Amino acid sequence: MAGKGREMSLVVEVVRSGFVESRHHVRMLTVGADGRPLEAHGAVHVPASPRSSMKPLQALGMLRAGLRLEGELLALACASHAGEAIHVEGVRKILAGAGLDESALRCPEDYPEDRSVAERARVYMNCSGKHAAMLATCVANGWPLDTYLEVTHPLQRAIRATAEELTGERMAAAGVDGCGAPLYFVSMLGMARAFRAFPLGEAGSPERRIFEAVTAYPEWTSGGSRVEASLMRAVPGLMLKAGAEGFEVFAFEDGRAGAVKVEDGASRARTPVTVAALRSLGLDTGELPATTPVLGGGRVVGELRLAAAPA
């Protein structure tokens, strides 16, 4: 692998009241505008589950299969949303455009992040935008709806083929994601390679349409107060998608890209490493802090910080 490689993962410290009370080991990879790896900390070549970081690739597979979405609704198809009103209304709009309602969704029921809404419903589940888009793709092709989550379904075969094309890797294994959709395992290098395809896509291409939708509507892919949206607002031209178990992938408009994976799955450790990765690539993160506050009694008493910034 080109660039600076290190077998050891990075370490994020959780500091409370002056004491380090926890440590998270994190893999990190950065790739230059020419596609060559620059920094590699930890086993970035070992397959891992990108979880929801895979959603833009899934959305691309759907667009290639005939899904017709644009703008904020296309961003929502890539989302791990917060169940806000815009997200719920958007999911219902995608379904209605396919002649369906939320009863067709096969994702689990969930609550929105705003717990003033008391009832559980599938439309609030953070992956419901992706599921609505999957159903709309099935309607466009005349594919069965009840079995759209099965790994052998034509929709899922099309998505897998797209993921393997963009990552340049065969999916190492298949499983079931938290939302019930097929889950694949691939290397961080493969995911960074795949994300570069979005900003570098030709004008009007499905890849470029996804890039433009996600970067224009970051609150639709996560939530108005989510850190992922804050990162994209702080760095114009940045496409970023977080996944469960501490995974995150990003690509800048010129092809610079990277991926982060927290070894123990703690999502709280992602941000300090992601900010360090962006800065190591020379991207201007403005006033975006490199640490995350730790609270005690409602006030800041410490921070999550990268123990040693990449050299």
Residue pairs with C-beta under 8 A, 6 or more apart in sequence:
1 37
1 40
1 45
1 189
2 36
2 37
2 38
3 30
3 32
3 36
3 37
3 38
3 39
3 40
4 38
4 39
4 40
4 311
5 37
5 40
6 40
6 41
6 42
7 42
7 43
8 41
8 42
9 25
9 26
9 27
9 28
9 41
9 42
9 263
10 25
10 26
10 27
10 28
10 41
10 42
10 273
10 276
10 306
10 307
10 308
10 310
11 23
11 24
11 25
11 26
11 306
11 307
11 308
12 23
12 24
12 26
12 262
12 269
12 272
12 273
12 304
12 305
12 306
12 307
13 20
13 22
13 23
13 304
13 305
13 306
13 307
14 20
14 21
14 22
14 23
14 24
14 268
14 294
14 302
14 304
15 21
15 294
15 302
15 303
15 304
15 305
16 294
16 296
16 301
16 302
17 296
17 301
17 302
18 302
23 307
24 246
24 262
24 263
24 264
24 266
24 268
24 269
25 42
25 262
25 263
25 264
26 41
26 42
26 246
26 260
26 261
26 262
26 263
26 269
26 270
26 273
27 41
27 42
27 43
27 44
27 48
27 188
27 259
27 260
27 261
27 263
28 39
28 40
28 41
28 42
28 44
28 258
28 259
28 260
28 261
28 273
28 276
28 277
28 310
29 37
29 39
29 40
29 41
29 44
29 188
29 189
29 192
29 258
29 259
29 260
30 37
30 38
30 39
30 192
30 256
30 257
30 258
30 277
30 280
30 281
31 37
31 38
31 189
31 192
31 193
31 196
31 255
31 256
31 257
31 258
32 38
32 255
32 256
32 281
33 252
33 254
33 255
33 256
34 255
35 193
35 196
35 255
37 44
37 189
37 192
38 280
38 281
39 277
39 280
39 310
41 310
42 261
42 263
44 187
44 188
44 189
44 259
44 261
45 187
45 188
45 189
46 187
47 172
47 173
47 185
47 186
47 187
48 185
48 186
48 187
48 188
48 247
48 261
49 175
49 183
49 184
49 185
49 243
49 245
49 247
50 184
50 186
50 191
50 243
50 247
50 249
51 177
51 178
51 183
51 243
51 244
51 245
51 247
52 80
52 126
52 127
52 177
52 241
52 242
52 243
52 244
52 247
53 191
53 241
53 242
53 243
53 247
53 248
53 249
53 259
54 163
54 183
54 184
54 191
54 243
55 77
55 78
55 79
55 80
55 127
55 130
55 241
56 78
56 195
56 198
56 210
56 214
56 239
56 241
57 159
57 162
57 163
57 166
57 167
57 194
58 78
58 130
58 134
58 159
58 162
58 163
58 181
59 67
59 74
59 77
59 78
59 130
59 133
59 210
60 162
60 166
60 198
60 206
60 207
60 210
61 155
61 158
61 159
61 160
61 161
61 162
61 163
62 77
62 133
62 134
62 136
62 137
62 155
62 158
62 159
63 69
63 74
63 206
63 209
63 210
64 158
64 162
64 206
65 137
65 140
65 141
65 155
65 158
66 137
66 140
66 141
67 77
67 133
67 136
67 137
67 140
68 136
68 140
69 77
69 94
69 133
69 136
70 209
70 213
71 213
71 216
71 217
72 86
72 90
72 213
72 216
72 217
72 220
73 90
73 93
73 94
74 209
74 210
74 213
75 213
75 214
75 216
75 217
75 218
75 220
75 221
76 87
76 90
76 91
76 94
76 129
76 132
76 133
76 220
76 221
77 94
77 129
77 130
77 132
77 133
78 129
78 130
78 210
78 213
78 214
78 221
78 241
79 87
79 126
79 127
79 129
79 130
79 220
79 221
79 222
80 126
80 127
80 221
80 222
80 241
80 242
80 243
81 87
81 126
81 128
81 129
81 220
81 221
81 222
81 223
82 112
82 113
82 114
82 126
82 222
82 223
82 224
82 225
82 226
83 110
83 111
83 112
83 113
83 114
83 117
83 124
83 125
83 126
84 112
84 113
84 114
84 223
84 224
86 219
86 220
87 128
87 129
87 220
87 223
88 112
88 123
88 124
90 129
90 220
91 102
91 123
91 128
91 129
91 132
92 101
92 102
92 123
94 129
94 132
94 133
94 136
95 101
95 102
95 104
95 105
95 132
95 135
95 136
97 136
98 132
98 135
98 136
98 139
98 140
99 139
100 135
100 136
100 139
100 145
102 121
102 122
102 123
102 128
104 135
104 145
105 122
105 123
105 125
105 128
105 131
105 132
105 135
106 122
106 131
106 146
106 148
106 149
106 180
107 122
107 125
107 127
107 128
107 131
107 179
107 180
107 181
108 122
108 125
108 178
108 179
108 180
109 120
109 121
109 122
109 124
109 125
110 120
110 121
110 122
110 124
110 125
110 126
111 117
111 119
111 120
111 124
112 124
113 223
117 124
122 128
122 131
125 131
125 179
126 179
127 177
127 178
127 179
127 181
130 179
130 181
131 179
131 181
134 148
134 149
134 155
134 181
135 145
135 148
137 143
137 155
138 144
138 145
138 148
138 155
139 145
141 154
141 155
143 153
143 154
143 155
144 153
147 153
148 155
148 156
149 156
149 180
149 181
149 182
150 156
151 160
151 174
151 182
156 181
156 182
159 182
160 171
160 174
160 182
160 184
163 171
163 184
163 186
163 194
164 170
164 171
166 193
166 194
166 197
167 186
167 187
167 190
167 191
167 193
167 194
168 190
168 193
168 194
169 186
169 187
169 190
171 184
171 185
171 186
172 184
172 185
172 186
173 184
173 185
174 182
174 183
174 184
174 185
175 182
175 183
175 184
175 185
176 182
176 183
177 183
178 244
188 249
188 259
188 261
189 259
191 249
191 259
192 249
192 251
192 257
192 258
192 259
193 257
194 249
195 239
195 241
195 249
195 250
195 251
195 257
195 259
196 251
196 255
196 257
197 207
198 207
198 208
198 210
198 211
198 214
198 239
198 251
199 208
199 211
199 237
199 239
199 251
199 252
199 253
199 254
199 255
200 207
200 255
201 207
201 208
201 209
201 211
202 208
211 239
211 251
211 253
214 221
214 232
214 239
214 241
215 232
215 236
215 237
215 238
215 239
215 253
218 228
218 229
218 232
218 233
219 226
219 229
221 228
221 229
221 241
222 228
222 229
222 242
223 229
227 271
228 240
228 241
228 242
230 288
231 238
231 240
231 250
231 271
231 274
231 275
231 278
231 285
231 288
232 238
232 239
232 240
234 285
234 286
234 287
234 288
235 252
235 278
235 283
235 284
235 285
235 286
235 288
237 252
237 253
237 254
238 250
238 251
238 252
238 253
238 278
238 283
239 250
239 251
239 252
240 248
240 249
240 250
240 274
241 248
241 249
241 250
242 248
242 267
242 270
243 249
244 265
244 267
245 261
245 262
245 265
245 267
246 260
246 261
246 262
246 263
246 264
246 265
246 266
246 267
246 269
246 270
247 259
247 260
247 261
247 262
248 259
248 260
248 261
248 270
248 274
249 257
249 258
249 259
249 260
250 257
250 258
250 259
250 274
250 277
250 278
251 257
252 281
252 283
256 281
256 282
256 283
258 274
258 277
258 278
258 281
260 270
260 273
260 274
260 277
262 269
262 270
262 273
268 292
268 304
269 304
271 292
271 304
272 290
272 291
272 292
272 304
272 305
272 306
273 306
275 285
275 288
275 289
275 290
276 290
276 306
276 309
276 310
277 310
278 285
279 285
279 290
280 309
280 310
290 305
290 306
291 303
291 304
291 305
292 303
292 304
293 300
293 302
293 303
294 300
294 301
294 302
294 303
294 304
295 301
296 302
